[in-house]
Amino acid sequence: MKHLQKFEGFIIPKPIRKFNPFWKDEDIALEILKELKSLKGNSEGISKLEISGGRTCSFTIGGFEFSVEYGYHMRGPGGGAYSGDMKMNDKDMEVSTEVCKQIYNLLQMLKNTDEDELTDDIKKDFRISRGLI
């Protein structure tokens, strides 16, 4: 993420980014990405996100509902391209495809981690109730 911010800062200076609404959405997305990365080992924090969905991942942070979509989209007969889309409280945000990709992949990883831990807890509860432990 540091490389992404340095790279963006090199292309467009911060004073210009400050007054462009596109970059405000990007800053929000980068803060979300930072918060998601901090939750990697915290199963309680992951469960509070309430991650749901398949191709479009929905989650909640601080009372705000976000959804992010990333994937390959066909664009005419010549082929397609990877693109990402992010929404906050059902309002479109202008976020770069790279940041959408990082958030989407991280959510998929956190979602799978949470499901694996839940499955392990269920198995452990079953073994305890049957006197196997």
C-alpha positions in Angstrom: 0.0 0.0 0.0 2.9 2.4 0.7 4.1 1.9 -2.8 0.7 2.7 -4.2 0.5 5.9 -2.3 4.0 6.9 -3.2 3.3 6.1 -6.9 0.1 8.2 -6.8 1.8 11.0 -5.1 4.4 11.1 -7.8 1.9 11.2 -10.6 -0.5 13.8 -9.1 0.8 16.1 -6.4 -1.1 16.1 -3.1 -2.4 19.8 -3.4 -4.2 18.8 -6.6 -5.5 15.6 -5.2 -6.8 17.5 -2.2 -9.4 19.4 -4.3 -10.4 16.6 -6.6 -13.4 14.6 -5.3 -12.1 11.4 -7.1 -9.1 11.3 -4.8 -11.3 11.8 -1.7 -13.0 8.5 -2.6 -9.6 6.9 -3.1 -8.4 8.1 0.3 -11.5 6.5 1.9 -10.8 3.3 0.1 -7.2 3.3 1.2 -8.3 3.8 4.8 -10.7 0.9 4.5 -7.9 -1.2 3.1 -5.6 -0.3 6.0 -8.3 -1.2 8.5 -9.0 -4.6 6.8 -5.3 -5.4 6.9 -5.2 -4.7 10.6 -8.0 -7.3 11.2 -6.1 -10.2 9.7 -5.6 -12.1 12.9 -8.7 -10.8 14.8 -11.6 -13.2 14.4 -13.9 -11.0 16.5 -13.2 -8.0 14.3 -13.8 -10.1 11.2 -17.2 -11.2 12.4 -18.1 -7.6 13.1 -17.6 -6.8 9.4 -20.5 -9.0 8.4 -18.9 -10.0 5.1 -21.4 -11.4 2.6 -21.8 -12.1 -1.0 -20.1 -13.9 -3.8 -18.9 -11.8 -6.8 -19.9 -8.6 -5.0 -18.6 -8.5 -1.4 -20.6 -6.5 1.1 -19.4 -5.5 4.5 -19.9 -2.9 7.3 -17.3 -0.7 8.9 -18.2 1.9 11.5 -21.9 1.9 10.6 -21.3 2.4 6.9 -22.2 -0.3 4.4 -19.7 -0.9 1.6 -19.8 -3.2 -1.4 -16.9 -4.0 -3.7 -16.9 -5.9 -6.9 -13.9 -7.0 -8.9 -13.7 -9.2 -11.9 -13.2 -9.7 -15.7 -15.8 -7.9 -17.7 -16.4 -8.4 -21.5 -16.2 -5.2 -23.5 -17.4 -5.9 -27.0 -16.2 -8.6 -29.5 -12.5 -7.8 -29.0 -12.3 -9.0 -25.4 -12.5 -7.5 -22.0 -10.6 -6.2 -19.0 -10.5 -6.5 -15.3 -12.4 -3.7 -13.5 -13.5 -2.9 -10.0 -16.4 -1.0 -8.5 -17.0 0.2 -5.0 -20.1 1.6 -3.3 -20.7 3.3 0.1 -24.3 3.2 1.4 -25.4 2.3 -2.2 -23.6 5.4 -3.6 -20.9 4.9 -6.3 -17.4 5.7 -5.3 -14.7 6.5 -7.8 -11.9 4.1 -6.7 -9.1 2.7 -8.9 -9.3 -0.8 -10.1 -6.1 -1.7 -8.2 -7.5 -0.7 -4.8 -10.8 -2.5 -5.5 -8.8 -5.6 -6.4 -6.8 -5.4 -3.1 -9.9 -4.9 -1.0 -11.9 -7.6 -2.8 -9.0 -10.2 -2.4 -8.5 -9.3 1.2 -12.3 -9.6 1.9 -12.3 -13.1 0.3 -9.4 -14.1 2.4 -11.0 -12.8 5.6 -14.3 -14.4 4.7 -12.7 -17.8 4.2 -10.7 -17.4 7.5 -13.8 -16.6 9.4 -15.7 -19.5 7.9 -12.9 -21.9 8.7 -12.7 -20.8 12.3 -16.5 -21.1 12.6 -16.3 -24.6 11.2 -13.5 -25.5 13.7 -15.6 -24.1 16.6 -18.6 -26.1 15.5 -16.5 -29.3 15.3 -15.0 -28.6 18.7 -18.4 -28.0 20.3 -19.6 -31.3 18.9 -16.7 -33.2 20.2 -17.2 -31.6 23.7 -20.9 -32.4 23.7 -20.1 -36.0 22.8 -17.4 -36.3 25.4 -14.7 -36.9 22.8 -12.4 -34.3 24.3 
